[in-house]
Amino acid sequence: MFIDKHYPFEMIPLSYSLSGFSDFLDFQTLSIHYNQIYQAYVEKLNQLLKDNPSLQNLSLDEILFNEALMPKKIKDDLIEVGGGVYNHQIIFNSVTPNPHVSISPLLKKAIEKEYQSLNNFYQAFKQACLNHHECGFVFLVCDQNGDVKIRKTNGNLTTVKDNLYPLLGIDLFEHAYFLKYKHQKKAYVDNFLKYICFEFANQEYEACLKAIKKQ
């Protein structure tokens, strides 16, 4: 996932229109999220790296994984802002207005190994979201053995440092859904599950398995 990109970082293009969803997210919510909040993270990240040439040829994955390389004076900001960019690259790719691509046999098998059934996974993912009482994200990740699990993060922390490869995720900051759903987080999560982009998740899982084989 964008592991070859480095400074200056750019916003990822969306594979759908900001007005493409009928009942999941409205144009205003998506536009603010993508064109203002996400864009601000990208601009702040480039500003942080502008005067740090030692980090400019590294991918975002490499920067976030190697905290020891971060200059002390910008370390906290780099983790926060870099994490904001990284996580948004996942969540904007995790949904599609036209979820016509089904889950791949490989990913389905991995999910069923951990959660017994796809429906159990949906319920576990939903519960993880509803039990997440801070701002943050919930991801489905792949570990170094090719197994999958649900992982929650607080704030803009990522799963990178734990060497967990995100396959799909949902943003639980209120800016991601409050304009449309107000305090109805459950409805937001329910609709998210209807619009999962398994095309992206399938590709990311295959990429994770290929990376494991190279180790």
N, C-alpha and C positions, 0 to 999 in steps of 0.2 A: 504493500500500500504506500505509494508515493515515497518509497525508501530511497530513491535516487535523487530526490529534490533537496536542494540546499539554498543557502542565502544567495540572493534575496528571495524569500518565500513569497508565493502567490496564493490567492484563494483558489480552492479547487472549483472547477465549473460544476454546476448542478446538472444532473441528467434529466431534470423535470422543470416545468414552469413553476414559478412562485404561486401561481393560481391554479396549479394542476390538481390539487386535492379537493374532493367534493365535501367530505365531512371530517377529515383528520385535522388539518391545519389550514387557516385562512391566509390570504395574501399578506395582510398587514403583519401577522405574527411571523410568518416566514421571512418577509422582507426585512423586518427589524432584526431578526435573529441572524440572517445571512449577511445583509448589506451594512449593518451597523455593528452588531456585537462581534461577529466572526471577523469582519474586516478590521475592526479595531485591534483584535488580538494579533492578526497578521502584521499590521503596521507597527505595533509595539514590539513584536518579536524582531522585526527587521531593525528597528531602532536600537534595541539592546545589542544586536550583533554587529551593528555598523562599526563600532570601535573595537571589535574583538575579532581580528582576522584569523586567529587560531581556530575559531569555531565555524568560520564561514564556508568551509568546504565539507562540513559534516552534514549528514542528513539529520532530520529532526529526531529520528529514532536514536541515532548515535549520540546526539547531544543529551537527550533525556536519560539514556541508559548510562552515560558516563558522567555522573555528577562531579567526579573528582576533577574533570577538565574545566569545569565552570569557574570563572573568576569569582572569588568570594563576594565581591561587592555587588554582583548582579545575580548570584546563584538563586536566591529566593524568587526574584522576579522572573528569572529565566524558567524555573520550574513551573511557576504559575502561568505565565503567558505562553510558554512553549506547550504546556499541557492543554491550554485552551485551544490552541491551534490544532494540536494532534487529535484531541477528542472530537472536535467539530468535523474533522476530516472523516471520522468514523460515522458520526450520527447523521450527517447529511447524506451519506451513501447508504444508510441502513434502511431507508424507506423509499417507496416508489408508488406513484398514483396507480400504476398498472401492475400489480403483483402476479403476473401470469407465469413467471418462472418458478417452478416448485423446488423444494429442497432436494439437493443431490443425495443419492444413495449413501455416499461416503459420510456426509455431514449428518444425515438422518441416523445412520448407524452409530455414530459417535454420541449423538444426543440421547439415543435410546439406551446406550450403554450406561450413561450417567443418570438418566431420568426415567428410564423404562419405556416412555412413550413421548411422542411429540406434544400431546395434550398436557402431560405432566410437566414438561419443560415450560410450556406457556404459563401454566399455573405457578410454577416456581419463579419464573421471571417476573410475572405480575406481582407476586407476593414480595419479592425482593425490592421492587419499585415502591410498593405501598409501605414497606417497612423502612424505607430510606427517608429519614426525617431531616436530613440536611441537604444543602445544595450539592449536586454532584451528578454522577452518571451510573448506569447499570449496563454492563457489557456481558456478552457471551464471548468467552476467550478460549484459545487453544494453548495448552501447555507444551512442554518439551517432549512429552510422550505422545502427542497427538490427541490427548483426551481433552474434552471440553467441559467448561464449568461456568457458572454465573458468578460474576465478580462486581462488587460495588466499589465505587471510589468517591471520596469526598472532595468538594471543591473541584479544581482542575487537575488533581493528581491523575496520573495515567496508570496503565498496567505494565508499562514498558520496563520499569525498574525491576519488577518481579518476573521479567522474561515471559510474560503472557501476551499472546498475540490476539488482539481484538478482532472478532468476526462481525459483530453488529452491536449497536448500542443505542441507548435512549438518553436524552438530556433531561435531567430533572430539576434544573434551575427554573425558577418561575418564569423567566423571560422566554422560555421555550414553549410555554403553553397558557400562561395566565390570561392573556388578552382574550382568548377564545373560551377557555374552560373555567376561568376563575379558580375556585378551590376544588374543582372536580378532577383531581389528579387521576382517580380511578378510570374515568371516562377517557382521559387522554391516553393512559396506558392501554386500555382495551382497544382503542382505535389504532394505536401504534402496532399492536400485534396483528391487525388486519392488513397492514401495509408494509410488512417486512420485505425488504428487497433480498430475496434469497439468491438472486443472481450474484450480488456482491458478496454475501456470506459464503456461498459455495466457492467463489474464486479465492477468497481470503483463506478459507480452510485448506484448499489445495496448495496455495502458496506456503502456508504454514507447514504442511506435510513435506513439501519439497525442501524447505529450509532445514527441517529436522534431518532429512536424509543426507544433506551436505555436511552435517556436523561430524 
